[in-house]
Structures are given as structure tokens and as C-alpha cells.
Amino acid sequence: MHVHLRTRGTDIDYRFIGDTPKTFWWSEYKRRGLTDHEKPVIVVESDGAGWRVYLHGAESRRRDNRTTPITFSIVLASGAPEHGDRDDAADREFAFRLINLWLEAVSEPSSRSTVAERLDEVLPATTVDHWLASGVDPESARAAEKAVRMAFSSGLSEPEPPIAVSTSEPPHRRWLGDLSDDKSRETFVAHVRELLDGRQGKALILTFVQAPDDPVVADLAAAETGDLALLAARRGRTPVEGMHPLGKAEPVLPADGKDLRSRRPRPMGRKRLPLVALAVVILLVGLIAWLMLTGTGNATPLPALSAAATTITSCPTSKIFPDMTPGEQPERPTSDPRAHRPWSCSASTAAAR
């Protein structure tokens, strides 16, 4: 497991001591309008193969040169076995204890937190100033990691985490509760333990969210496929009551016990496709013929065509085409206007008109 500590000194601004994480992956949540990583927050991610944690907001007794309170940030990342790192149960227990204490500090910001007191015990101002002045320094990074581990080892006082872990199965695997709600916090830490043990998902405190129906919550639920444990923490909010389910992580089963997803309409079989194509062609041909018969210009309207058909069938060929000899076939119409001569069957022509 890798541990990174970020804080500031009396005169030196905020930075990670000795070494910096490769990416500031937690800043993505601020860009998405979910949480401000410069406020007291907890961000836990697990992809099933590894996990990472970002914690911010524990307030130190130390002050800078303007007497402004100084805060701590800690970043944890599970080891990569392919690189020879170990990630054993002791590391996961350490991470869980630290997150649990941090959640207590974040949910009760008005009181002096245990997590800040323990960090101040192992990180005096002179030591922190010296490490920060060293810049990029592997020795300072290792010393800071050792101090953080020492602060939260189980050998110190108060070995049990302050927030009890919910022992009951959560009603939902994807949910949003409130930071001020005891039951939501207990379920949150239980969710964190599962993430550290390899379950895929996220556990987040959201400082920009105040209700389950916030659009950013719906966007997050749609984008994430794993478990979600979310705590609304926007200042001035009306506390969220209970734990609200998110997304479609669990199928809803009817009385017969069958998954509703199995009742979706089946796709059209391949055998029906030719019949559908033939029907479409017939409809298109009929539509084109109808447009030609009812169109404008030189096209003959449909009623006139019916009357003309009656005229043609009731008149001898010699009457319709006077220049033709008996038995001769009429020629095809041409563009010559003289080829379109009026019919000579007077009675039928009058009826047609």
C-alpha cells in the first residue's frame, strides 16, 4: 500500500511531502459537479483488482503565517502485485480504520477530531516544515508515510473504530443517504470495508449534492456500473431522510419470481425479414402509382382516367384512331403533339368529358 500526505507549513504552501501521486484522480469529481476535494470529503474507489482513497479536511492545531488553520490530506492506494507490492489484510484494516475516523471528523466538524489529534502527535510543525522544504525527497516521503501509519496503528488508544459497522445486509447496493444520518454512516463504512476487500464500486461524500433527485446524482448512477454508497453533504441542505436507491443494480421480481428483463419483446426473426421487405416494396410501388395518378401537370386525374377507359372500351379502334386500318396496332405516344389526336367516337367522348 502507498501512502501520500499533503499539508502545508508555516510559510510553504500546500504540497505532498516528499513524493506526489502520479495523477490527481480525485479532482475529476469536482469537474463533474459532485464534490469539492478542498472540503472535508472521503472518496473511495475499487475496480475489483485494486482500490484507492482520497481523504481531505482534518484540521490541524498548526497555523500558517497568517494564523489560518492548516488541514491534512491523505491519499492511499493498494499495492500492485505485478510490481512486487503487497496488499495484505493489515493494510486493508489500516485503511478502514483511517477512513472510519475520517468520517467521524467530517460528520462532526465543530469538535476537535481524533484523526487530527493523532496526526498532530506524530507531525510537529518543525518536522513538517523541514520535510516540505526538502522538495521531492524519497526519505521525507517514507518518513511521512511511517508517521501516518504510526498515528493509526491499532496499538494506540481507542482501538475500535468510532462508527459501528452495519452488520445487516444493505437494502440497496446503490444508494444515497445523508452525512448526518447515523444509519447511512454505518452502512457507508460497511460498504467501504467491502470495497477494500475487493468488491467493485465507489463510496463518496458529495459536497455539491443535497437531494437524491439532483441531476448529477442521476448522471453518476448512469455512468457507474458497480456499487454506490453516497452521502449528501452540501451546506445548507435539508437532510436526506433514509437511504434512497439509485439506478437499476437489482432486478425487480414479480410474484412468480421471474426476472422482468426476461419478458422483453423478442427481436424479429430472420425468416420474417423477406416478407417485411416485400410488403414495403409493394407499398412503395402503390404509393408511387397513386402519386402519378393524382399528381399535377400532364398527368390525368383518376376520375378522368376511369371515364377514358370506359370510352376506349366502348368505341371501335377505327373510331378512336381514324388513320389506322383494321387489324393495325396503335403506335406508342410520342412527343409530337400531332400524335395526340382527339377521339372521334363522339358519343363516348362526350360521356368521358
C-alpha positions in Angstrom: 0.0 0.0 0.0 1.2 3.5 -0.8 0.5 6.5 1.5 0.8 10.1 0.4 0.5 13.0 2.9 -0.4 16.6 1.8 -0.3 19.6 4.1 1.3 23.0 4.3 3.9 24.5 6.6 4.2 27.9 8.3 5.5 29.6 5.2 5.4 26.9 2.5 2.1 26.4 0.6 0.2 23.1 0.3 2.0 20.2 -1.3 2.6 16.5 -0.9 5.5 15.6 1.3 8.5 14.0 -0.5 6.5 12.4 -3.4 3.4 13.2 -5.4 0.8 10.7 -6.7 1.0 10.1 -10.4 -2.4 11.5 -11.0 -4.8 13.7 -9.1 -7.7 11.4 -9.9 -10.0 12.7 -7.2 -10.2 16.2 -8.9 -12.5 14.6 -11.6 -15.4 14.6 -9.1 -15.2 18.4 -8.8 -15.2 18.8 -12.6 -18.3 16.7 -12.7 -20.1 18.8 -10.1 -20.2 16.1 -7.4 -17.8 17.1 -4.6 -15.2 19.7 -3.8 -12.0 17.9 -2.9 -10.8 21.0 -1.0 -13.7 20.5 1.5 -13.9 17.7 4.1 -14.5 14.7 2.0 -14.0 10.9 1.5 -13.6 9.4 -1.9 -13.1 5.6 -2.2 -12.9 3.7 -5.4 -12.4 0.0 -6.2 -12.3 -1.8 -9.5 -12.2 -5.2 -8.0 -8.4 -5.6 -8.6 -7.3 -2.7 -6.5 -8.6 0.3 -4.6 -7.6 3.9 -3.9 -8.7 6.5 -1.3 -8.7 10.3 -1.0 -9.3 12.0 2.4 -9.3 15.7 3.0 -10.4 18.1 5.7 -8.9 17.1 9.0 -7.9 20.3 10.7 -4.5 20.6 12.5 -3.6 22.7 15.5 -0.9 24.2 13.4 -1.4 27.6 11.8 0.3 29.3 8.9 2.0 32.7 8.9 -1.5 34.4 8.7 -2.9 32.3 11.5 -5.1 30.4 9.1 -5.9 26.8 10.2 -4.0 24.1 8.3 -5.6 20.9 7.0 -4.4 17.4 6.1 -5.0 15.3 3.0 -4.1 11.7 2.8 -4.1 9.5 -0.4 -3.9 5.7 -0.1 -3.5 3.2 -3.0 -3.4 -0.5 -2.8 -0.3 -2.3 -3.9 0.2 -3.7 -7.3 1.2 -7.4 -7.1 2.6 -7.3 -10.6 5.2 -4.8 -9.3 6.1 -6.8 -6.3 3.9 -4.8 -3.9 2.0 -6.5 -1.1 -1.6 -5.7 -0.2 -2.4 -7.7 2.8 -5.2 -7.7 5.4 -3.2 -5.4 7.7 -3.1 -2.7 5.0 -6.8 -3.0 4.4 -7.5 -2.8 8.2 -5.3 0.2 8.4 -7.1 1.9 5.6 -10.5 1.0 7.0 -9.6 2.4 10.5 -8.4 5.7 9.0 -11.5 6.1 6.8 -13.7 5.4 9.8 -12.0 8.0 11.9 -12.1 10.5 9.0 -15.8 10.0 8.6 -16.3 10.8 12.2 -14.2 14.0 11.8 -16.1 15.1 8.6 -19.6 14.4 10.1 -18.8 16.4 13.3 -16.6 19.4 12.1 -17.4 21.5 15.1 -15.4 19.3 17.5 -11.7 18.5 17.7 -11.4 15.2 15.8 -9.4 12.2 16.8 -7.9 11.9 13.4 -6.4 15.5 13.6 -5.1 14.9 17.1 -3.3 11.7 16.1 -1.7 13.4 13.1 -0.6 16.3 15.2 1.0 14.0 17.7 3.3 12.5 15.1 3.7 15.6 12.8 5.1 18.5 14.8 5.3 21.9 13.0 9.2 21.9 12.8 9.2 18.4 11.3 6.6 19.2 8.7 8.4 22.4 7.7 11.6 20.5 7.3 10.0 17.8 5.1 8.2 20.4 2.9 11.5 22.3 2.4 13.2 19.2 1.1 11.0 19.2 -2.0 11.0 15.9 -3.9 12.7 13.6 -1.4 12.1 9.9 -1.1 13.4 9.9 2.5 10.9 12.6 3.5 8.1 10.6 1.7 9.0 7.4 3.6 9.2 9.3 6.9 5.8 10.9 6.4 4.2 7.5 5.5 5.7 6.0 8.6 4.3 8.8 10.7 0.8 8.3 9.3 0.9 4.6 9.8 2.0 5.1 13.4 -0.8 7.5 14.1 -3.5 5.0 13.2 -2.0 1.7 14.3 -4.2 -0.4 16.5 -1.8 -0.3 19.4 -2.8 3.3 20.3 -5.7 4.2 22.5 -9.3 3.7 21.2 -8.5 0.6 19.1 -12.1 0.2 18.0 -13.4 2.5 15.2 -15.8 5.2 16.4 -18.5 4.4 13.8 -20.1 0.9 14.1 -20.2 -1.2 11.0 -23.7 -2.2 10.0 -24.0 -6.0 10.2 -27.2 -6.2 8.3 -27.4 -6.7 4.6 -27.9 -3.2 3.0 -31.4 -2.9 1.4 -29.7 -1.5 -1.8 -26.3 -1.8 -3.4 -26.6 1.7 -4.9 -28.0 4.3 -2.7 -27.8 7.9 -1.4 -28.2 8.9 2.2 -27.2 11.9 4.3 -23.9 12.6 6.1 -25.8 13.5 9.3 -27.7 10.2 9.4 -26.3 7.5 11.7 -27.7 4.6 9.8 -26.3 5.9 6.5 -22.9 6.4 8.0 -22.9 2.8 9.4 -23.9 1.4 6.0 -21.3 3.7 4.4 -18.4 2.2 6.4 -19.7 -1.3 5.8 -19.6 -0.6 2.1 -16.1 0.8 2.4 -14.9 -2.5 4.0 -16.4 -4.4 1.1 -14.6 -2.2 -1.4 -11.3 -2.7 0.4 -11.9 -6.5 0.3 -12.3 -6.4 -3.5 -15.9 -5.5 -4.3 -16.3 -3.2 -7.2 -17.8 0.3 -6.6 -17.4 3.7 -5.0 -18.1 5.3 -1.6 -18.3 9.1 -1.9 -19.1 12.2 0.2 -20.7 14.7 -2.1 -20.4 18.3 -1.0 -22.3 19.6 -4.1 -25.3 17.3 -3.6 -28.3 18.0 -1.4 -31.0 15.5 -2.6 -31.4 12.2 -4.4 -33.0 13.8 -7.4 -30.1 16.1 -8.2 -29.2 15.7 -11.9 -25.5 15.0 -11.1 -26.6 12.0 -9.0 -28.6 10.5 -11.9 -25.6 11.1 -14.2 -23.3 9.3 -11.7 -25.6 6.4 -11.3 -25.9 6.0 -15.1 -22.1 6.2 -15.7 -21.1 3.8 -12.9 -21.7 0.0 -13.1 -20.6 -1.0 -9.6 -21.9 -0.4 -6.1 -22.5 3.2 -5.0 -22.6 4.5 -1.4 -23.2 8.2 -1.5 -23.6 10.7 1.4 -25.1 14.1 0.6 -23.1 16.9 2.3 -24.0 20.2 0.7 -24.0 23.0 3.2 -27.5 24.4 4.0 -29.3 21.4 2.7 -32.4 19.8 4.1 -31.1 16.4 5.5 -32.0 13.5 3.3 -34.2 11.0 5.1 -33.4 7.4 4.8 -31.4 5.7 2.1 -32.7 6.2 -1.5 -32.0 3.5 -4.1 -30.1 4.6 -7.3 -30.0 3.1 -10.8 -31.0 -0.5 -11.7 -28.5 -2.5 -9.8 -31.1 -5.1 -8.7 -33.8 -6.5 -10.9 -37.4 -6.2 -9.6 -39.0 -9.6 -9.4 -42.8 -10.2 -9.8 -44.8 -12.6 -7.8 -43.9 -15.6 -9.9 -40.2 -14.9 -9.2 -39.2 -14.5 -12.9 -36.9 -11.6 -13.8 -38.8 -8.9 -15.6 -35.9 -8.5 -18.0 -36.7 -11.9 -19.5 -40.1 -10.6 -20.6 -38.8 -8.1 -23.0 -40.1 -8.4 -26.6 -38.1 -10.8 -28.7 -36.3 -9.4 -31.7 -37.8 -10.1 -35.1 -36.6 -13.4 -36.6 -34.6 -13.6 -39.8 -37.4 -15.6 -41.5 -39.8 -12.7 -41.3 -37.5 -10.2 -42.8 -38.1 -11.1 -46.6 -41.9 -10.8 -46.1 -41.5 -7.4 -44.4 -39.2 -6.3 -47.3 -41.7 -7.5 -49.9 -44.6 -5.7 -48.1 -42.5 -2.5 -48.0 -41.8 -2.7 -51.8 -45.5 -3.3 -52.6 -46.4 -0.3 -50.5 -43.8 1.9 -52.2 -45.0 0.8 -55.7 -48.6 1.6 -54.8 -47.6 4.9 -53.3 -45.7 5.9 -56.5 -48.6 4.8 -58.7 -51.0 6.8 -56.6 -48.8 9.9 -56.8 -48.6 9.6 -60.6 -52.3 9.3 -61.0 -53.2 12.1 -58.6 -50.4 14.5 -59.4 -50.4 17.8 -61.4 -49.1 18.8 -64.8 -49.8 16.5 -67.8 -50.9 13.6 -65.6 -54.6 12.8 -66.0 -56.7 12.8 -62.8 -58.0 9.5 -61.6 -61.7 10.1 -62.4 -60.9 11.2 -66.0 -58.8 8.1 -66.5 -61.7 5.9 -65.4 -64.0 7.7 -67.9 -61.4 7.5 -70.6 -61.1 3.8 -70.0 -64.9 3.4 -70.5 -64.7 5.4 -73.7 -61.9 3.3 -75.1 -63.6 0.0 -74.4 -66.9 1.2 -75.9 -65.5 2.6 -79.1 -64.1 0.7 -82.0 -60.4 1.1 -82.7 -61.2 2.7 -86.1 -63.2 5.4 -84.3 -60.5 6.2 -81.8 -57.7 6.1 -84.3 -59.2 7.0 -87.7 -55.9 6.8 -89.6 -55.5 3.1 -88.7 -56.6 0.3 -90.9 -58.5 -2.7 -89.4 -56.1 -5.0 -87.5 -53.4 -2.4 -87.2 -51.9 -1.9 -83.7 -51.7 1.7 -82.4 -48.2 3.2 -82.1 -46.8 4.3 -78.7 -47.3 8.0 -77.8 -44.6 10.4 -79.0 -43.6 13.9 -78.0 -45.2 15.1 -81.3 -48.4 17.0 -80.4 -49.9 15.8 -83.6 -49.7 12.2 -82.3 -52.3 13.1 -79.6 -55.4 13.5 -81.8 -58.9 13.8 -80.3 -61.1 10.8 -80.2 -63.6 10.5 -83.0 -66.2 8.5 -81.0 -68.5 11.4 -80.4 -71.0 9.8 -78.0 -68.3 8.1 -75.8 -66.1 11.2 -75.9 -69.0 13.4 -74.6 -69.6 10.9 -71.9 -66.0 11.0 -70.9 -66.0 14.8 -70.8 
